[in-house]
Amino acid sequence: MHHGLDLANMIFLAYPFEPIAMRRLLLVACVLTLSGTPAWAEAPNANGQTYIVKLGDSLSTIAAQKGLSLNKLIVANPQVLDPDLIQIGQQLFIPMPGVRTATPAIKVTTPPVKRPRPRLFAFVKPPDRGLPGNREGAASRGCFKAFQPTLTALVPDSNLGLTISGHPTFFWLTPEAPTQGFQLEFRLTEVNSQQLDGPVRYETSFQSHSAGITSLTLPSDLAPLSEGQTYHWYVSLICDPADRSGDVVVDGWIKRVSPEPTLTTSLQQVELVDYPAVYAEAGLWYDALKTLVALKRLAPEDVVLQERWQSFLGTVGLENLAQQPIRPLITLEPKP
């Protein structure tokens, strides 16, 4: 077998009664546990080279480092089924900038078919004390009172979450919009030793027309967050652009930390479907959330993943959001 369709058919024959959502996860497990090396990744060639994924990598930062657009890197690596689902040790094909490269074929050598079952896990809260914040927005002066649930930041009940990523992804619940939609604003600031807001590191605004779990990843051309530094982020629902005093605002805190020496080994010993559990047990809220959401995007109807999603949100008192739809990822490309 020499292409993805054969692999998918093999999974269908092996598990004919599995729902489509589970077969998708089986495909992920197979592609990421190939015993053979993809033919196009055996050695560098005139059209590109290989790259081995390491802890903390993301497709967007790899693309920026190699001078590529995120879309070109995704097209060159069809084995990556979601931009947020890459595995430590996985080989990526890096096409040469400016060279039009045909989609490489994946060489499959009868991989072991495993039925991934996410293990039970609990979020280990960071030792830092909680920080002041408002993760649930309250409508002011009648702004969108009719729309429930309200704007909500997906952060622990301490309001502080940890990450090992220099370009993390932030999540919040966007409420149902009126027919004309509404404008959202995201802002990230550095904080000083007194936990007071300092310089703005990044801000952007965009129009929203759909309710659900919304996410935004910092653009890869932005300087990475500093290890040991705490940041304060806000999402504002702009009720009246002419009078910002009526905005609905939620906020949360994020701190980038150095990964524990054992984290890479722990991740290498599990399937990708168990990455959220490893991150959660290490107290890395934002990394666990990002990976779990990506798995749910890939298999939205999978019952086991839904149970884990409900459990994960329940550890921080957000279980009421577990049935909310997950919206497409907002990935901001570097400016030309």
C-alpha contacts under 8 A as a table, 3 or more apart, distances in Angstrom:
res1	aa1	res2	aa2	distance
1	M	6	D	5.94
1	M	7	L	7.28
1	M	107	K	7.34
1	M	108	V	5.97
1	M	109	T	7.15
1	M	110	T	7.89
2	H	6	D	7.12
2	H	105	A	7.06
2	H	106	I	6.25
2	H	107	K	5.02
2	H	108	V	5.72
3	H	6	D	5.78
3	H	7	L	6.86
3	H	105	A	6.01
3	H	106	I	5.56
3	H	107	K	6.65
3	H	108	V	7.16
4	G	7	L	5.09
4	G	8	A	6.21
4	G	106	I	6.84
5	L	8	A	5.06
5	L	9	N	6.16
6	D	9	N	5.03
6	D	10	M	6.09
7	L	10	M	5.02
7	L	11	I	6.35
7	L	27	L	7.46
7	L	108	V	7.53
8	A	11	I	5.15
8	A	12	F	6.27
8	A	27	L	6.54
9	N	12	F	4.93
9	N	13	L	6.18
10	M	13	L	5.18
10	M	14	A	6.12
11	I	14	A	5.03
11	I	15	Y	5.93
11	I	16	P	7.83
11	I	23	R	6.79
11	I	26	L	7.18
11	I	27	L	7.21
11	I	113	V	7.57
12	F	15	Y	5.24
12	F	16	P	5.06
12	F	23	R	7.19
13	L	16	P	5.36
15	Y	18	E	5.53
15	Y	23	R	7.77
18	E	22	M	6.20
18	E	23	R	6.46
19	P	22	M	5.48
19	P	23	R	6.47
19	P	302	D	7.99
20	I	23	R	5.07
20	I	24	R	6.34
21	A	24	R	5.25
21	A	25	L	6.72
21	A	298	L	7.62
21	A	299	A	4.57
21	A	300	P	6.81
21	A	301	E	5.75
21	A	302	D	5.43
22	M	25	L	5.13
22	M	26	L	6.22
22	M	299	A	6.85
22	M	302	D	6.15
23	R	26	L	4.86
23	R	27	L	6.15
24	R	27	L	5.06
24	R	28	V	6.43
24	R	298	L	7.09
24	R	299	A	6.51
25	L	28	V	4.96
25	L	29	A	6.26
25	L	116	P	7.09
25	L	298	L	7.55
25	L	299	A	6.82
26	L	29	A	5.04
26	L	30	C	6.15
26	L	113	V	7.18
26	L	114	K	6.73
26	L	115	R	6.07
26	L	116	P	6.69
27	L	30	C	5.11
27	L	31	V	6.10
28	V	31	V	5.33
28	V	32	L	6.13
28	V	81	L	7.27
29	A	32	L	5.29
29	A	33	T	6.13
29	A	113	V	7.52
29	A	114	K	6.82
29	A	115	R	7.94
29	A	116	P	7.03
29	A	271	E	7.00
29	A	272	L	7.20
29	A	273	V	7.98
30	C	33	T	5.20
30	C	34	L	6.20
30	C	111	P	6.14
30	C	112	P	6.85
30	C	113	V	5.97
30	C	114	K	7.30
31	V	34	L	5.61
31	V	79	Q	6.47
32	L	87	Q	7.45
32	L	90	Q	7.09
32	L	272	L	7.98
33	T	111	P	6.73
33	T	112	P	7.48
34	L	37	T	7.11
34	L	108	V	6.66
34	L	109	T	7.07
34	L	110	T	7.92
34	L	111	P	5.30
34	L	112	P	7.86
35	S	108	V	7.94
35	S	109	T	6.52
35	S	110	T	7.81
35	S	111	P	5.94
36	G	107	K	7.07
36	G	108	V	6.56
36	G	109	T	5.75
37	T	41	A	6.78
37	T	42	E	6.56
37	T	107	K	6.93
38	P	41	A	5.27
38	P	42	E	6.65
38	P	105	A	7.54
38	P	106	I	5.21
38	P	107	K	4.77
38	P	108	V	7.39
39	A	42	E	5.73
39	A	105	A	7.31
39	A	106	I	6.71
39	A	107	K	5.73
40	W	43	A	7.51
40	W	93	F	7.42
40	W	104	P	6.06
40	W	105	A	6.97
40	W	106	I	7.51
41	A	44	P	7.28
41	A	49	Q	7.21
41	A	50	T	5.69
41	A	91	Q	7.11
41	A	92	L	7.41
41	A	93	F	6.22
42	E	50	T	7.79
43	A	49	Q	6.68
43	A	50	T	6.89
44	P	47	N	7.91
44	P	48	G	5.91
44	P	49	Q	4.05
44	P	50	T	6.24
45	N	48	G	5.45
45	N	49	Q	6.15
46	A	96	M	7.83
47	N	95	P	5.72
47	N	96	M	5.55
47	N	99	V	6.65
47	N	101	T	6.49
48	G	93	F	6.89
48	G	94	I	5.30
48	G	95	P	4.09
48	G	96	M	4.71
49	Q	93	F	5.92
49	Q	94	I	5.18
49	Q	95	P	6.57
49	Q	96	M	7.68
50	T	91	Q	6.36
50	T	92	L	5.60
50	T	93	F	4.80
50	T	94	I	5.76
51	Y	91	Q	5.60
51	Y	92	L	5.09
51	Y	93	F	6.40
51	Y	94	I	6.70
52	I	88	I	7.61
52	I	89	G	5.47
52	I	90	Q	5.66
52	I	91	Q	4.76
52	I	92	L	6.39
53	V	57	D	6.38
53	V	86	I	7.45
53	V	87	Q	6.62
53	V	88	I	5.05
53	V	89	G	5.11
53	V	90	Q	5.36
53	V	91	Q	6.43
53	V	92	L	7.35
54	K	57	D	5.76
54	K	87	Q	7.92
54	K	88	I	5.02
54	K	89	G	6.27
55	L	88	I	6.08
55	L	264	T	6.35
56	G	164	I	6.35
56	G	165	S	5.53
56	G	166	G	7.82
57	D	61	T	6.76
57	D	62	I	6.83
57	D	165	S	7.77
58	S	61	T	5.42
58	S	62	I	6.18
58	S	83	P	7.87
58	S	84	D	6.96
58	S	86	I	7.44
59	L	62	I	5.13
59	L	63	A	5.99
59	L	70	L	6.83
59	L	73	L	7.54
59	L	74	I	7.92
59	L	83	P	6.26
59	L	84	D	7.34
59	L	86	I	7.85
60	S	63	A	5.11
60	S	64	A	6.22
60	S	70	L	5.56
60	S	219	P	7.81
60	S	220	S	6.02
61	T	64	A	5.04
61	T	65	Q	6.11
61	T	167	H	7.87
61	T	220	S	5.25
62	I	65	Q	5.09
62	I	66	K	6.23
63	A	66	K	5.19
63	A	67	G	6.08
63	A	68	L	4.83
63	A	69	S	5.94
63	A	70	L	5.54
63	A	73	L	6.36
64	A	67	G	5.11
64	A	68	L	5.88
64	A	69	S	7.03
64	A	70	L	7.72
64	A	220	S	6.23
64	A	221	D	7.01
64	A	334	P	7.70
65	Q	68	L	7.73
66	K	94	I	7.62
66	K	97	P	7.84
67	G	97	P	6.47
68	L	72	K	6.54
68	L	73	L	6.75
68	L	97	P	6.12
69	S	72	K	5.33
69	S	73	L	6.57
69	S	333	E	7.53
70	L	73	L	5.25
70	L	74	I	6.25
70	L	333	E	7.34
71	N	74	I	5.08
71	N	75	V	6.17
72	K	75	V	5.13
72	K	76	A	6.19
73	L	76	A	5.14
73	L	77	N	6.40
73	L	93	F	7.81
73	L	94	I	6.78
73	L	95	P	7.43
74	I	77	N	5.23
74	I	78	P	6.67
74	I	80	V	7.11
74	I	83	P	7.30
75	V	78	P	6.05
75	V	103	T	6.73
76	A	93	F	6.44
76	A	94	I	7.34
76	A	95	P	7.02
76	A	101	T	7.37
76	A	102	A	7.50
76	A	103	T	5.40
76	A	104	P	6.59
77	N	80	V	5.82
77	N	92	L	6.48
77	N	93	F	6.27
77	N	103	T	7.40
77	N	104	P	7.28
78	P	81	L	6.77
78	P	103	T	7.47
78	P	104	P	7.82
79	Q	106	I	7.46
80	V	83	P	6.76
80	V	85	L	6.89
80	V	86	I	6.82
81	L	85	L	7.14
81	L	298	L	7.58
82	D	85	L	5.31
82	D	86	I	7.96
82	D	294	A	6.74
82	D	298	L	7.03
83	P	86	I	7.29
84	D	290	K	7.23
84	D	291	T	6.47
84	D	294	A	5.88
85	L	272	L	7.68
85	L	291	T	6.70
85	L	294	A	6.57
85	L	295	L	7.54
86	I	90	Q	6.99
86	I	272	L	7.99
87	Q	90	Q	5.37
87	Q	272	L	6.49
88	I	264	T	7.62
88	I	267	L	7.30
88	I	268	Q	6.57
89	G	268	Q	7.81
95	P	99	V	6.98
95	P	100	R	7.98
95	P	101	T	6.49
96	M	99	V	5.44
108	V	111	P	6.91
116	P	271	E	7.37
116	P	273	V	6.61
117	R	273	V	7.38
117	R	274	D	8.00
117	R	304	V	7.37
118	P	273	V	5.78
118	P	274	D	5.35
118	P	277	A	7.91
118	P	304	V	7.22
118	P	305	L	7.07
118	P	308	R	7.47
119	R	274	D	6.39
119	R	277	A	6.99
120	L	277	A	7.23
120	L	308	R	7.10
121	F	277	A	5.27
121	F	280	A	7.27
121	F	281	E	7.02
121	F	308	R	7.97
121	F	312	F	7.67
122	A	277	A	7.33
122	A	280	A	6.52
122	A	281	E	6.40
122	A	311	S	7.79
122	A	312	F	6.66
122	A	315	T	6.80
123	F	277	A	7.97
123	F	280	A	4.61
123	F	281	E	5.60
123	F	282	A	7.98
123	F	283	G	6.26
123	F	285	W	7.43
123	F	312	F	6.80
123	F	315	T	6.34
124	V	280	A	6.13
124	V	281	E	5.24
124	V	282	A	6.51
124	V	283	G	4.67
125	K	156	P	7.88
125	K	283	G	5.42
126	P	129	R	7.95
126	P	161	G	7.34
126	P	162	L	7.27
126	P	283	G	5.55
129	R	158	S	7.35
130	G	158	S	4.28
130	G	159	N	6.25
130	G	160	L	6.27
131	L	158	S	6.16
131	L	159	N	5.82
131	L	160	L	6.36
131	L	253	W	7.56
132	P	158	S	7.93
132	P	159	N	6.91
133	G	159	N	6.03
133	G	250	V	7.73
133	G	251	D	5.95
133	G	252	G	6.16
134	N	137	G	6.86
134	N	159	N	7.82
134	N	249	V	7.89
134	N	250	V	5.36
134	N	251	D	5.62
134	N	252	G	7.28
135	R	152	T	5.46
135	R	153	A	4.77
135	R	154	L	7.22
135	R	155	V	7.03
135	R	159	N	7.13
135	R	250	V	5.00
135	R	251	D	5.52
135	R	252	G	6.46
136	E	150	T	6.81
136	E	151	L	6.05
136	E	152	T	4.44
136	E	153	A	6.45
136	E	250	V	5.87
137	G	150	T	6.09
137	G	151	L	5.24
137	G	152	T	6.11
137	G	248	V	5.67
137	G	249	V	5.63
137	G	250	V	5.36
138	A	150	T	7.21
138	A	151	L	7.98
138	A	248	V	6.32
138	A	249	V	7.83
139	A	142	G	6.09
139	A	143	C	5.20
139	A	144	F	6.43
139	A	145	K	5.76
139	A	247	D	7.92
139	A	248	V	5.78
140	S	143	C	5.62
140	S	246	G	5.70
140	S	247	D	7.25
140	S	248	V	6.83
141	R	246	G	6.55
142	G	145	K	5.62
143	C	239	C	6.02
143	C	246	G	7.12
143	C	247	D	7.83
143	C	248	V	7.67
144	F	147	F	5.62
144	F	239	C	7.83
145	K	148	Q	7.61
147	F	150	T	6.52
147	F	175	P	6.27
147	F	176	E	5.91
147	F	177	A	7.58
148	Q	175	P	6.36
148	Q	176	E	7.28
149	P	175	P	6.10
150	T	173	L	7.57
150	T	174	T	7.36
150	T	175	P	5.46
151	L	172	W	7.18
151	L	173	L	5.48
151	L	174	T	5.30
151	L	175	P	5.56
151	L	237	L	7.73
151	L	248	V	7.54
151	L	249	V	7.81
151	L	250	V	7.08
152	T	172	W	5.43
152	T	173	L	4.97
152	T	174	T	7.13
152	T	250	V	6.42
153	A	171	F	6.39
153	A	172	W	4.24
153	A	173	L	6.40
153	A	235	V	7.81
153	A	250	V	6.03
153	A	251	D	6.36
153	A	252	G	6.75
154	L	170	F	7.88
154	L	171	F	5.45
154	L	172	W	5.06
154	L	173	L	7.26
154	L	318	L	7.73
155	V	158	S	7.81
155	V	159	N	5.55
155	V	160	L	6.69
155	V	161	G	6.45
155	V	252	G	6.26
155	V	253	W	7.90
155	V	285	W	7.81
155	V	316	V	7.79
156	P	159	N	5.16
156	P	160	L	6.20
156	P	161	G	6.39
156	P	285	W	7.69
156	P	316	V	5.15
156	P	317	G	7.99
157	D	160	L	7.77
157	D	316	V	5.40
157	D	317	G	6.94
159	N	252	G	5.23
159	N	253	W	5.91
160	L	252	G	6.35
160	L	253	W	4.60
160	L	254	I	5.67
160	L	255	K	7.50
161	G	253	W	6.30
161	G	254	I	5.03
161	G	255	K	6.50
161	G	283	G	7.98
161	G	284	L	6.87
161	G	285	W	5.28
161	G	286	Y	6.45
162	L	254	I	5.67
162	L	255	K	4.96
162	L	256	R	5.86
162	L	257	V	6.71
162	L	283	G	6.78
162	L	284	L	4.89
162	L	285	W	5.59
162	L	286	Y	6.30
163	T	168	P	7.18
163	T	254	I	7.20
163	T	255	K	6.29
163	T	256	R	4.91
163	T	257	V	6.13
163	T	284	L	5.18
163	T	285	W	6.58
163	T	286	Y	5.51
163	T	287	D	5.93
164	I	227	E	7.98
164	I	256	R	5.41
164	I	257	V	5.40
164	I	258	S	6.09
164	I	259	P	6.07
164	I	284	L	7.37
164	I	287	D	7.38
165	S	168	P	5.22
165	S	225	L	7.69
165	S	256	R	6.74
165	S	287	D	7.57
166	G	224	P	4.31
166	G	225	L	4.68
166	G	226	S	7.05
166	G	256	R	7.19
167	H	217	T	6.64
167	H	218	L	5.16
167	H	219	P	7.03
167	H	220	S	6.67
167	H	222	L	8.00
167	H	224	P	5.75
167	H	225	L	6.66
168	P	217	T	5.81
168	P	218	L	6.20
168	P	286	Y	7.10
168	P	287	D	7.69
169	T	215	S	6.44
169	T	216	L	5.44
169	T	217	T	4.13
169	T	218	L	6.56
169	T	286	Y	6.89
169	T	290	K	6.63
170	F	215	S	5.39
170	F	216	L	5.34
170	F	217	T	6.38
170	F	286	Y	7.30
171	F	213	I	6.75
171	F	214	T	5.61
171	F	215	S	4.38
171	F	216	L	6.72
172	W	213	I	5.72
172	W	214	T	5.38
172	W	215	S	6.50
173	L	211	A	7.40
173	L	212	G	5.49
173	L	213	I	4.49
173	L	214	T	5.85
173	L	321	L	7.91
174	T	210	S	7.51
174	T	211	A	5.10
174	T	212	G	5.36
174	T	213	I	6.30
174	T	214	T	6.33
175	P	210	S	7.81
175	P	211	A	4.94
175	P	212	G	6.66
176	E	209	H	7.69
176	E	210	S	6.25
176	E	211	A	4.43
176	E	212	G	7.68
177	A	180	Q	7.48
177	A	181	G	5.00
177	A	182	F	6.51
177	A	208	S	7.28
177	A	209	H	5.63
177	A	210	S	6.33
177	A	211	A	6.60
178	P	181	G	5.23
178	P	182	F	7.43
178	P	209	H	7.69
179	T	209	H	7.61
180	Q	209	H	7.37
181	G	207	Q	6.90
181	G	208	S	5.57
181	G	209	H	4.52
181	G	210	S	7.83
182	F	207	Q	5.78
182	F	208	S	5.52
182	F	209	H	6.82
182	F	237	L	7.28
182	F	238	I	6.83
182	F	239	C	7.33
183	Q	205	S	6.94
183	Q	206	F	5.73
183	Q	207	Q	4.47
183	Q	208	S	5.98
183	Q	237	L	6.20
183	Q	238	I	5.52
183	Q	239	C	7.84
184	L	205	S	5.53
184	L	206	F	5.52
184	L	207	Q	6.14
184	L	208	S	6.77
184	L	235	V	6.82
184	L	236	S	5.59
184	L	237	L	4.79
184	L	238	I	6.04
185	E	203	E	7.30
185	E	204	T	5.85
185	E	205	S	4.17
185	E	206	F	6.59
185	E	234	Y	7.92
185	E	235	V	5.57
185	E	236	S	5.04
185	E	237	L	6.65
185	E	238	I	7.43
186	F	203	E	5.39
186	F	204	T	5.42
186	F	205	S	6.09
186	F	233	W	7.36
186	F	234	Y	5.72
186	F	235	V	4.65
186	F	236	S	6.58
187	R	200	V	7.21
187	R	201	R	7.80
187	R	202	Y	5.80
187	R	203	E	4.20
187	R	204	T	6.68
187	R	233	W	5.59
187	R	234	Y	5.21
187	R	235	V	6.61
188	L	200	V	5.88
188	L	201	R	5.52
188	L	202	Y	5.19
188	L	203	E	6.23
188	L	231	Y	6.77
188	L	232	H	5.77
188	L	233	W	4.33
188	L	234	Y	6.50
189	T	197	D	6.12
189	T	198	G	6.07
189	T	199	P	5.64
189	T	200	V	4.18
189	T	201	R	5.17
189	T	202	Y	7.06
189	T	231	Y	5.63
189	T	232	H	5.27
189	T	233	W	6.30
190	E	197	D	6.00
190	E	198	G	5.14
190	E	199	P	5.64
190	E	200	V	6.40
190	E	201	R	6.55
190	E	229	Q	7.72
190	E	230	T	6.60
190	E	231	Y	4.64
190	E	232	H	6.36
191	V	194	Q	7.65
191	V	195	Q	5.28
191	V	196	L	5.17
191	V	197	D	4.50
191	V	198	G	5.08
191	V	199	P	7.71
191	V	229	Q	7.87
191	V	230	T	6.11
191	V	231	Y	5.59
191	V	232	H	6.71
192	N	195	Q	5.18
192	N	196	L	5.53
192	N	197	D	6.69
192	N	198	G	6.48
193	S	196	L	7.41
197	D	232	H	7.07
200	V	203	E	7.33
210	S	327	R	7.94
211	A	325	P	7.55
211	A	327	R	7.86
212	G	324	Q	5.42
212	G	325	P	4.82
212	G	326	I	5.50
212	G	327	R	5.89
213	I	324	Q	6.50
213	I	325	P	6.13
213	I	326	I	4.66
213	I	327	R	5.71
214	T	326	I	6.67
214	T	327	R	5.48
214	T	328	P	7.32
214	T	329	L	7.04
214	T	330	I	7.77
215	S	327	R	7.63
215	S	328	P	7.74
215	S	329	L	5.52
215	S	330	I	5.90
216	L	329	L	6.44
216	L	330	I	4.75
216	L	331	T	6.14
216	L	332	L	7.86
217	T	329	L	7.86
217	T	330	I	6.49
217	T	331	T	5.42
217	T	332	L	6.89
218	L	222	L	7.13
218	L	331	T	7.39
218	L	332	L	6.86
219	P	222	L	5.67
219	P	331	T	6.95
219	P	332	L	5.04
219	P	333	E	5.87
219	P	334	P	5.88
220	S	223	A	7.62
220	S	224	P	7.87
220	S	332	L	7.96
220	S	333	E	7.14
220	S	334	P	6.05
221	D	334	P	5.10
221	D	335	K	7.36
222	L	334	P	7.93
225	L	229	Q	7.45
225	L	256	R	6.69
226	S	229	Q	5.52
226	S	256	R	6.47
227	E	255	K	7.56
227	E	256	R	4.84
227	E	257	V	5.07
227	E	258	S	6.32
228	G	255	K	6.57
228	G	256	R	5.70
228	G	257	V	5.42
228	G	258	S	7.65
229	Q	255	K	5.72
229	Q	256	R	6.15
229	Q	257	V	7.92
230	T	253	W	7.01
230	T	254	I	5.75
230	T	255	K	4.29
230	T	256	R	6.90
231	Y	253	W	5.69
231	Y	254	I	5.26
231	Y	255	K	6.14
232	H	251	D	7.21
232	H	252	G	6.01
232	H	253	W	4.57
232	H	254	I	6.43
233	W	251	D	5.51
233	W	252	G	5.46
233	W	253	W	6.06
233	W	254	I	7.66
234	Y	249	V	6.84
234	Y	250	V	5.75
234	Y	251	D	4.28
234	Y	252	G	6.63
235	V	249	V	5.80
235	V	250	V	5.51
235	V	251	D	6.31
236	S	247	D	6.20
236	S	248	V	5.64
236	S	249	V	4.40
236	S	250	V	6.57
237	L	247	D	5.62
237	L	248	V	5.02
237	L	249	V	6.30
238	I	241	P	6.20
238	I	244	R	6.74
238	I	246	G	7.48
238	I	247	D	4.85
238	I	248	V	6.72
239	C	244	R	7.35
239	C	246	G	6.13
239	C	247	D	5.39
239	C	248	V	7.30
240	D	243	D	5.30
240	D	244	R	6.18
240	D	246	G	6.84
240	D	247	D	7.30
241	P	244	R	5.92
243	D	246	G	6.45
244	R	247	D	5.40
259	P	263	L	6.50
260	E	263	L	5.46
261	P	264	T	7.00
262	T	265	T	5.38
262	T	266	S	6.17
263	L	266	S	5.04
263	L	267	L	6.24
263	L	278	V	8.00
263	L	282	A	7.91
264	T	267	L	5.25
264	T	268	Q	6.17
265	T	268	Q	5.06
265	T	269	Q	6.36
266	S	269	Q	5.39
266	S	270	V	7.01
266	S	278	V	7.05
267	L	270	V	5.59
267	L	271	E	7.84
267	L	275	Y	6.40
267	L	278	V	6.76
268	Q	271	E	7.83
270	V	273	V	7.98
270	V	274	D	6.08
270	V	275	Y	7.18
271	E	274	D	5.47
271	E	275	Y	7.01
272	L	275	Y	5.22
273	V	276	P	7.21
273	V	295	L	7.20
274	D	277	A	5.39
274	D	278	V	6.62
275	Y	278	V	5.19
275	Y	279	Y	6.19
275	Y	288	A	7.16
275	Y	291	T	6.95
275	Y	292	L	7.99
276	P	279	Y	5.15
276	P	280	A	5.93
276	P	287	D	7.34
276	P	288	A	4.25
276	P	289	L	6.91
276	P	291	T	5.77
276	P	292	L	5.57
277	A	280	A	5.06
277	A	281	E	6.06
277	A	288	A	6.94
278	V	281	E	5.24
278	V	282	A	6.29
278	V	288	A	7.70
279	Y	282	A	5.09
279	Y	283	G	6.45
279	Y	284	L	5.21
279	Y	285	W	7.18
279	Y	287	D	6.22
279	Y	288	A	4.93
280	A	283	G	5.05
280	A	284	L	5.47
280	A	285	W	6.02
280	A	287	D	7.89
280	A	288	A	5.38
281	E	284	L	7.51
284	L	287	D	5.61
284	L	288	A	6.17
285	W	288	A	5.32
285	W	289	L	6.06
286	Y	289	L	5.14
286	Y	290	K	6.06
287	D	290	K	5.20
287	D	291	T	6.30
288	A	291	T	5.43
288	A	292	L	6.10
289	L	292	L	5.22
289	L	293	V	6.03
290	K	293	V	5.33
290	K	294	A	6.26
291	T	294	A	5.07
291	T	295	L	6.32
292	L	295	L	5.16
292	L	296	K	6.32
292	L	309	W	7.25
293	V	296	K	5.02
293	V	297	R	6.16
293	V	326	I	7.66
294	A	297	R	5.02
294	A	298	L	6.39
295	L	298	L	5.14
295	L	299	A	6.25
295	L	300	P	7.93
295	L	305	L	7.79
296	K	299	A	5.04
296	K	300	P	4.80
296	K	301	E	7.92
296	K	302	D	7.73
296	K	305	L	6.72
296	K	306	Q	7.63
297	R	300	P	5.48
297	R	326	I	7.01
299	A	302	D	5.60
300	P	306	Q	7.93
301	E	306	Q	7.69
302	D	305	L	5.53
302	D	306	Q	6.32
303	V	306	Q	5.07
303	V	307	E	6.29
304	V	307	E	5.09
304	V	308	R	6.38
305	L	308	R	5.04
305	L	309	W	6.04
306	Q	309	W	4.92
306	Q	310	Q	6.10
306	Q	322	A	7.78
307	E	310	Q	5.16
307	E	311	S	6.15
308	R	311	S	4.97
308	R	312	F	5.96
309	W	312	F	5.13
309	W	313	L	6.22
309	W	322	A	6.55
310	Q	313	L	5.41
310	Q	314	G	5.99
310	Q	319	E	5.62
310	Q	322	A	5.29
311	S	314	G	4.94
311	S	315	T	6.47
311	S	319	E	7.28
312	F	315	T	5.47
312	F	316	V	7.56
312	F	319	E	7.91
313	L	316	V	5.74
313	L	317	G	6.39
313	L	318	L	4.88
313	L	319	E	4.89
313	L	321	L	7.64
313	L	322	A	6.98
314	G	317	G	4.84
314	G	318	L	5.41
314	G	319	E	4.41
315	T	318	L	7.61
316	V	319	E	7.92
317	G	320	N	7.91
318	L	321	L	5.80
318	L	322	A	7.55
319	E	322	A	5.41
320	N	323	Q	7.29
321	L	324	Q	5.46
